[in-house]
Amino acid sequence: MKKNQKYLVWSPPAGANRFAALDNFVRAAEAEDWSESEIQYVIDEVVEARDDAAGVAVLVSFTER
């Protein structure tokens, strides 16, 4: 997904673990009409991350700056 990576307008919740942040990310992605495959890609990356910090970093990498 990196080649034509989409970015989401959202704010990661402060202090949330990766799964709580992922829940918010998915709701925001659905509101912006991301496809199921695009959302699933991000979910897979977050779940496979080595820890919460790495998982949240994945989500931030898909956040519009």
Backbone as CSV, one residue per row, in Angstrom:
resi,resn,N_x,N_y,N_z,CA_x,CA_y,CA_z,C_x,C_y,C_z
1,MET,0.811,-1.195,0.000,0.000,0.000,0.000,0.856,1.261,0.000
2,LYS,2.122,1.148,0.259,2.990,2.313,0.370,3.084,3.121,-0.928
3,LYS,3.022,2.475,-2.082,3.210,3.178,-3.346,2.187,4.289,-3.522
4,ASN,0.936,3.985,-3.377,-0.135,4.973,-3.491,-0.875,5.070,-2.165
5,GLN,-0.129,5.209,-1.109,-0.702,5.177,0.235,-1.723,6.280,0.438
6,LYS,-2.833,5.903,1.042,-3.856,6.869,1.420,-3.544,7.387,2.819
7,TYR,-4.045,8.565,3.080,-3.882,9.145,4.406,-5.246,9.512,4.947
8,LEU,-5.386,9.390,6.237,-6.649,9.615,6.910,-6.556,10.870,7.767
9,VAL,-7.622,11.637,7.787,-7.691,12.795,8.665,-8.352,12.326,9.960
10,TRP,-7.561,12.209,11.000,-8.059,11.785,12.301,-7.000,12.109,13.344
11,SER,-7.358,12.017,14.589,-6.410,12.259,15.673,-6.310,11.012,16.531
12,PRO,-5.120,10.421,16.608,-4.957,9.258,17.479,-5.247,9.636,18.927
13,PRO,-5.980,8.801,19.660,-6.273,9.123,21.062,-5.012,9.066,21.909
14,ALA,-4.820,10.061,22.724,-3.633,10.137,23.577,-3.613,8.984,24.575
15,GLY,-2.490,8.318,24.669,-2.300,7.271,25.659,-2.998,5.955,25.380
16,ALA,-3.628,5.833,24.226,-4.359,4.598,23.913,-3.391,3.505,23.461
17,ASN,-3.735,2.250,23.772,-2.937,1.159,23.227,-3.278,1.009,21.741
18,ARG,-2.536,0.174,21.048,-2.715,0.086,19.593,-4.106,-0.381,19.189
19,PHE,-4.738,-1.216,19.993,-6.045,-1.744,19.609,-7.158,-0.716,19.827
20,ALA,-7.055,0.067,20.876,-8.018,1.151,21.081,-7.849,2.204,19.988
21,ALA,-6.603,2.531,19.663,-6.346,3.493,18.591,-6.831,2.942,17.252
22,LEU,-6.635,1.650,17.035,-7.083,1.016,15.796,-8.598,1.103,15.660
23,ASP,-9.314,0.907,16.736,-10.770,1.020,16.711,-11.187,2.402,16.215
24,ASN,-10.559,3.444,16.753,-10.864,4.804,16.313,-10.464,5.020,14.860
25,PHE,-9.318,4.471,14.473,-8.840,4.609,13.100,-9.826,3.979,12.119
26,VAL,-10.293,2.786,12.436,-11.220,2.076,11.541,-12.510,2.873,11.377
27,ARG,-13.042,3.409,12.465,-14.269,4.215,12.359,-14.046,5.440,11.475
28,ALA,-12.898,6.087,11.624,-12.589,7.259,10.803,-12.395,6.864,9.338
29,ALA,-11.739,5.728,9.095,-11.520,5.257,7.719,-12.849,4.913,7.048
30,GLU,-13.732,4.290,7.783,-15.056,3.972,7.226,-15.815,5.252,6.883
31,ALA,-15.688,6.263,7.739,-16.362,7.544,7.486,-15.809,8.237,6.237
32,GLU,-14.537,7.951,5.902,-13.924,8.532,4.711,-13.976,7.576,3.514
33,ASP,-14.820,6.556,3.623,-15.066,5.605,2.534,-13.837,4.833,2.061
34,TRP,-12.975,4.440,3.000,-11.882,3.550,2.644,-12.491,2.189,2.335
35,SER,-11.866,1.459,1.431,-12.354,0.124,1.097,-12.013,-0.852,2.223
36,GLU,-12.717,-1.984,2.227,-12.427,-3.009,3.238,-10.997,-3.501,3.132
37,SER,-10.487,-3.639,1.912,-9.114,-4.137,1.744,-8.091,-3.116,2.246
38,GLU,-8.364,-1.829,2.073,-7.451,-0.800,2.581,-7.435,-0.819,4.104
39,ILE,-8.597,-0.934,4.707,-8.688,-0.989,6.169,-8.037,-2.265,6.690
40,GLN,-8.276,-3.382,6.028,-7.699,-4.655,6.463,-6.179,-4.627,6.407
41,TYR,-5.624,-3.960,5.403,-4.172,-3.834,5.301,-3.615,-3.156,6.557
42,VAL,-4.247,-2.058,6.964,-3.789,-1.334,8.149,-3.968,-2.198,9.399
43,ILE,-5.092,-2.876,9.514,-5.323,-3.765,10.658,-4.216,-4.807,10.757
44,ASP,-3.899,-5.438,9.641,-2.845,-6.461,9.635,-1.510,-5.891,10.095
45,GLU,-1.173,-4.707,9.618,0.093,-4.076,9.999,0.131,-3.777,11.499
46,VAL,-0.968,-3.305,12.047,-1.021,-2.973,13.473,-0.947,-4.242,14.322
47,VAL,-1.684,-5.271,13.943,-1.684,-6.524,14.702,-0.299,-7.173,14.687
48,GLU,0.399,-7.085,13.569,1.725,-7.701,13.443,2.835,-6.869,14.077
49,ALA,2.546,-5.655,14.489,3.561,-4.799,15.108,4.075,-5.457,16.387
50,ARG,5.313,-5.182,16.725,5.955,-5.861,17.864,5.412,-5.431,19.224
51,ASP,4.854,-4.210,19.295,4.297,-3.727,20.566,3.341,-2.573,20.295
52,ASP,2.766,-2.027,21.363,1.798,-0.939,21.206,2.399,0.284,20.522
53,ALA,3.617,0.643,20.911,4.242,1.834,20.322,4.418,1.662,18.809
54,ALA,4.848,0.491,18.393,5.023,0.231,16.957,3.677,0.199,16.247
55,GLY,2.663,-0.337,16.895,1.329,-0.375,16.305,0.747,1.010,16.118
56,VAL,0.902,1.854,17.122,0.423,3.233,17.002,1.224,3.971,15.938
57,ALA,2.522,3.686,15.832,3.349,4.315,14.799,2.837,3.963,13.399
58,VAL,2.369,2.738,13.222,1.775,2.339,11.937,0.573,3.232,11.651
59,LEU,-0.290,3.398,12.623,-1.481,4.224,12.427,-1.096,5.674,12.113
60,VAL,-0.114,6.188,12.805,0.323,7.556,12.550,0.889,7.694,11.133
61,SER,1.493,6.618,10.616,2.050,6.684,9.266,0.956,6.803,8.197
62,PHE,-0.273,6.501,8.556,-1.411,6.635,7.641,-2.238,7.889,7.955
63,THR,-1.697,8.751,8.787,-2.395,9.962,9.206,-1.916,11.146,8.396
64,GLU,-2.864,11.896,7.864,-2.524,13.098,7.097,-1.909,14.124,8.030
65,ARG,-0.799,14.688,7.564,-0.109,15.685,8.394,-0.358,17.066,7.857
